[in-house]
C-alpha cells in the first residue's frame, strides 16, 4: 500500500495563544486572544480525536523512520512554526495532530498524486471501453472456447446437451423437432427430476390475487373430435382461473376419470376430507364407497309392544367385504316406556356388541336412545350376521318400537 504525505501546507503551523484582547465591532465588543506562531513544538499523530492509537510508523522527507515531528524553528530553512512534510503509515489518508499533547486537530493527507493517477486511468479505461463496445464481437469467443463445452465441432442443426458423466455440453442431434415451433406445438416435452432430489418441483404455477372470474383457464387439454382437415375441438380437462380441477368426458361413450389399484393395494383409492385433512368419505382399497355420515342401515327390527326375548331375525353383511358398524338407535313411535328402561343387546354372530353398561336403551319417559356408538368392536366381516335381543322391558313397555343399526 502507499504512504501519503501530510504537512508542509500553508495552514500547517503551530500557534500559541497569548493575552486576552478586546476589539470593537459594529455589533459590540468581542473578547479574544492574541495568536503567536511558535516553533520547536513536538507534533504527534493519532487515529482518533480524543482517544485511540498513536501513529508511530512515520517517515520524514528523507525517508527516515520517525515517531513524531518538530515544527520548524527556522534552522531548517522553513518559516517559524511550519510543520514539515512527512509520510503517514501505509494506507492512512489523514490523522489527528497534537502539539505538545494539546487538543488534536485533523490534518488530511495530500492525495493529489493519487487523484491525478486515478483520473488518468479512468480516461484510459473509458477509451478502452468505447473501443470494446464499438467492436462487432469484442470477445471473439465461440462455444468451443468454453471450458464446459465439448471440443467436438457441432454438425448443422445439433444443440448442446449436458452430459453429467463428462461434465460438458456435447453436440447432440435432436430428431423430429422444429425449433421454430417447439414451444408452441412440438409435444414430447419431458421434465426430469434428478435421482435423490426431494426438494425440486417439476412445475409450479403461481396465480395472482384478486378476481379472476373473467380470466382464461390456467391449463387446458383439448381433444379433436373431428379430423385434421376439419377439426372439432372439445375441451376435456382444464384447471380453472383459480387453480381448481375441472373436466368432462370427450364423448358420451367414454369414461372421464379412472383410479386403478396398485398391486396389493391397501390404502384408500380416493378420499374426501375437511380443511384439516380429516376424512369425510372415501373409496377404500377394494373400490367401495364409504361414507360414515350416510352409511348402510342395519335392520330394522320392529315391536308393536316391547317384549323381552332373544332375537332370531338375522341381518347379514351381503357386500362381499368388511363393513364398519357406527352404532344402534331405538325409536319409540307410540307410548313411551314407564317404570324403567327399555334395553336391547345387539350381537354379532351371537357375541354382544356392547358391554352391559353401554347397551342401547330408551330411558323411562323418553322416545329414543340416540345413536349409541361405544361398541366393543366395529368390524362387520363379510357374511357375518347381526341379531338384536330385547334385554330388559319396564312395567309399562313402549309401543311402536323400531330398532336399527348403521354401518358403512
N, C-alpha and C positions, 0 to 999 in steps of 0.2 A: 504493500500500500504506500501511498505518497505521504510525505511530510509537507505540511503547509506553513507558509511564513506568516508571522504576526509581528506587530510593532513597526517603528520607523516611519509612521504616518504623521500628517500634520496635526493630528489631535492626540498623539501618543506621548504625553508628558506627565511628569509627576508634579503636582501642585499642592502647596501647603496653604492653610488658611491663617490670616493674621488678625489685626484688630477689628473690632466692630465699628462700622461706619454707618452714617445716616445720609441718605440722598433724598432730595426733593423731587417729586414728580407731580404732574397735573392732578393726579388723584390723591396726593398726600405724600407724607414722608414714608420711606421704606428703609428698614434696617438691613444691613448685610455685613459681609466680612471682606476684607482685602484678600486677594489671592496672590501668592508668591510662587514662582517656578523654582523648584529646588532640584538639586542633583545628588547622585550618590545614594539613592534610595533603593533598597533591595525589593525586587518585584518577584512574587511567587504566583503560580498559576494553578487553578483548581477546576474541577468539573461541576461545581455547584456554587450557588451564590453565598451560602452561609455555612454549609457543612461539606459533605462529600470527600473526595480524594484529591490529593495534590498531585499535579503532574511534575515528575522529576526527570523524565526522559526527554530532555530538551537538547537542541543543538544551536550554537552561536553562529554568527555569519561565516566563520571559518570552518564550520562543521565539527567543532569540538563539543564534547558532551558537557552540559551544564545542568544544574537543577534549579537555578534562578538567574536573574539578570539585574545589574545595577543601572539605574538611569544615569545619563551622561553628566559628568562634572566638567565637561568641555575638554578634558585631557585627551579624548579620543577623536577630537575634531568635530564633534556634534554640538548642537546647541545645548545649553544648560537644561537639564531635566528631560531631554529626549530619551524615550525608551528605545533601545537599539533593536534592530531587526533580529529575530531568532525563529527557529523551527519548532513546532509542536510535535508531540508523538504521532506515529503513523495513524492516518485517517482522522485525526482530530481537527475540526474546522472552526474552532473558536474556544476560548477559555475565559474563566473569571479571574481577573488580575487583582492582587492585593499588594499595596505599597506599605512596607514595614508592618505587615499584619493588620492594616486598617481595613475599612469596608471594601468589598470587592466590586469591581465594575467589569462589564462584559467587553471583551475585545474579540472582534470577528477576524478570522484568518483571511489572508489575501488569496482569493480564488480566481484571480484574473487569468492566470495561465490555464487553469482547468476549464474555465468558461470558454476561452479562445479555442482550446483544443476540441472541446465538445461541439462548439459552433462549426468548426471546420469539418469535423467528422460528420455532423448532421448534413452539411451541404453535400459531401461526397455520397452519403447514403441516399439522399434524395435523388441525386443524379443517377446513381446505380439503379434505384427502384424504378425511375421513369424509363430507363433503358430496358429494364427487365419486363415491365408491363407492355411496352411497345412491341416486344418481340412476339412473333406468331406462336411459338411454342418454346418458351424460355427454358424449360427444364429439359427438353429433348428426351423425355422418358417414355418408354414403351412398357407394355405389360411384362415382357420378358426381363425387363430390368429390375422387377420387384423380387425381393428375396423369397417371398412365399408363393411365387408363380413358377410353374414348371418351365424349364428351358426349352421344351419342345415347341416348335413353331406350329401354331394352330392352323388347321385347314379352313377353307371357306365355310362359314355357317356354324363352326364349332363355338361353344361357350365354355367358360371356365367353371369347373365343378370341383369343390373342395374335397380332397382325399385325406382323411384323418391319419391313415397309415403312412402317408408320405409327408403330411404337414404342408401340403402345397395345393394350389389350384391347378388342375390338369385340363388341357383342352379336350372337350368331350362333344361328340355328335349327339344331338337330341333329335330323335325321329318323330315325325308326324305333327309337329307344332309349327304354326305360322306365327312368327314373333310379333307381327303387326296386330294379330287378333288374339294373342294369348290371354290377356287379361279379360277380354270380353267373352269369348266363347270357346276357348280351346278345349276345356274339360281335362279330365285326367289329373287334376291337381292333387297333391298329397302333402300332408304336413306330418313330419316325423319328430317325435319327442325322443331325445337320446335315452338309451338304456340307463336306468338308475336315476333319471331326472324326475323328481317328485315335486318340483317347485314351479315348473313352467306349464302354463295352459296352452292348448293348441290354438285357441281362438277366443278373444274377448270382445264383446260388443257392448259399449257403454252408451246408454241413451241419455239425452239431456233432460233436465227437469221441465215442468210446465205442461200445458195442454197439448197433446199430440194427436187428438182425435182426427184432425184433417191430414195428418202425415201419412205417407205410404207405409206399407208393411216393412218391417225391418229385414225380413228374409222371405222369399217366395220360391216355391217349386211348382213348375207348370208341366203338364203333360199334353202332348199334341194328339187330340182325339181325331184329327183329320189326317192329312197327308202332307208330305214335304211341299208339294206344289200348292196345296190348298189347306193350310193349317187351321186347326180349331183348338186353340189353347185353353185348357181347363186348369184353373188354379186348384191344386190338390192340397198342398201343405204350405202354411205360412206362419211366420212369427209376427204378431201384431205390432203396431207402432209403440206399444208399451212393453213388448217382450213376451207376451203370452202365446202359448201354443194353440194353433187353430188348424182344422183340417176337414176334409170330406173325401169320400171315395172318388176316384177318377171316372167311375162308371157304376151303374146300379148293380151289376153282377159281380162286383169286386169288393173284397174286404178291405176297409181302410186301415185298421190297426190290428196288430197281432203281437202277443207276447209269448215267446216259446220257453218251455222249461229247459234249463241246463241239465245235463246228465246227473242224476242223483239229486235233483232239486230239493232243498229243504226249507229255504226261506220263502216268504210270500212272494208271489209274482208281481203284485201291484198293491199299493196302499194309498188310502185317503187319510190325511191327518189334519189336526188343528194347527194353528200357527206355531205351537211349541213342539210339533212333531209327534204328538200323541195320536195313536191310530183311532180312526172313527169307524172305518170299514176297510175291507181288503179282499183280495183274491189270493187264496192260500196256494201252497205249492202244488196241490192237486187240481187247481183251477176252479175251486168252489168259491163262490161269493160269500163272505162272512160279514154280517152286519149286526153287532150286538144291540144297537138301538132299534132294530126292527125284529129280525130273527124268525124262527120257525116255532109255531105253537105246539105244545105237548098236550095231548088230550083233545078236548076237555072231558072231565067226568062230571056227572050230574047226580044230585039227590033232590027229590021233591021235598022230603023231610029228612033232616040229618039223622043218621043212624050209624052206630059203630059197627066195624067189621073189617075183615081182611079183603083187600082189593083183588079182584080176579080178572078185571079187564086190563089187558096189556097194551102198551103203546110202544112199538119197536122203532128203532132207527133204520129207515129204509134207504139211506142215501149212499151206502157203499163206502162211507168214510166216517171217521170220528166227528162228532159234534161237541159243542161246549154248552153245558147247561147254565143258564143265567139264574134261574130260581123258579119258585112257585107262588101262586096267588090264589086266595079263596075269596069269592064274591057271594054275597047273600042278597037275593032279589026279593025275598018275602019277609018273614018275621025274623028279627034279629035274635041271636041266642040270649038266654037269660038263665041265671043261676050258676053260671060257669062258662068256660071257654070251649069253643068247637075247635078240635085239634086234629090235624092229619099227619100221616107219616109216609111221604113218597119213598119208594125203594127202586134201586137199580139192580136188576137181576136178583131181586129178593133181599138186597142189602140196603139198610136205611141210608138215605142221603143227608140226614141231619142228625145232630146229637139231640138227646132228649130235651135239652134246654132251648134248642133253636128250632124246634118243629114249627111249621107254619100254623097259625091259629087266628080265629076271629074272637076277640075278647067279648065278654057279655055286653050287650047293648050296641055292639059295632056291626058293620056290614061288610068289612073287608079286612084281610090280613096285610094288605100291601104286598109288594114283591119281596119275598124273603130270599136273600141271596147267599147267606152264610152256610154253604153246603160243605159236607165232608169231602166231596170230590165233584169236579165239574165236567169230567171227561165222560162222554156217552159213546162208547165204541159202536162200530157198525154192527147191526144185528142184535145188540143188547136191547132189553125192554125195560119199561118203567111201569110200575103199578103204584096205586095210592091206597093206603089203609086209612080208615077213619079211626083215629086213636082214642079220641075222647069226645063224648056228646053231653052237654049240660042237661039239667032237668027240663028246661024248655028248649028244645032243639031248634035250630034255624030251619027255614024253609026256602025252597027255590035256590039251592046251593050249586054253584059252579066252581069246579077246581081245574086249574090249567097251569101248565108249565111253559117256559120259554127257553128255546135253545137257538144256537146259531152255528 
